């Protein structure tokens, strides 16, 4: 089986976030395994991670309240 998956109920560096991923093994099993072990860490380390969560949440609430534009 060349596919890999990950399910984390809390992320390192952001215990309030969860992460779920399924990685296709078309690049080989080593690539899928590497991605399943490292991608979530790279996402949390990004400069803009978490900075727009509040704005995105407020936009979702406004779309629900007013309907889609």
BELNOR-V706741 format. One line per field, one symbol per residue. ss: DSSP state (~ for helix, > for strand, _ for the rest). phi: phi as a letter, one per 20 degrees, with the letter a starting at -180 (. if undefined). Layout:
ss: ???
phi: ???
//
This chain:
ss: ___>>>>>__>__>____>>>>>_~~~_~~~~~~~~~~~~~~~~~_______~~~~~~~~~~~~~~___
phi: .eebbbbcebefnbfeddbcbcdfefeoffffffffecgfffffffgefnfdfffffffffffffdnfg
//
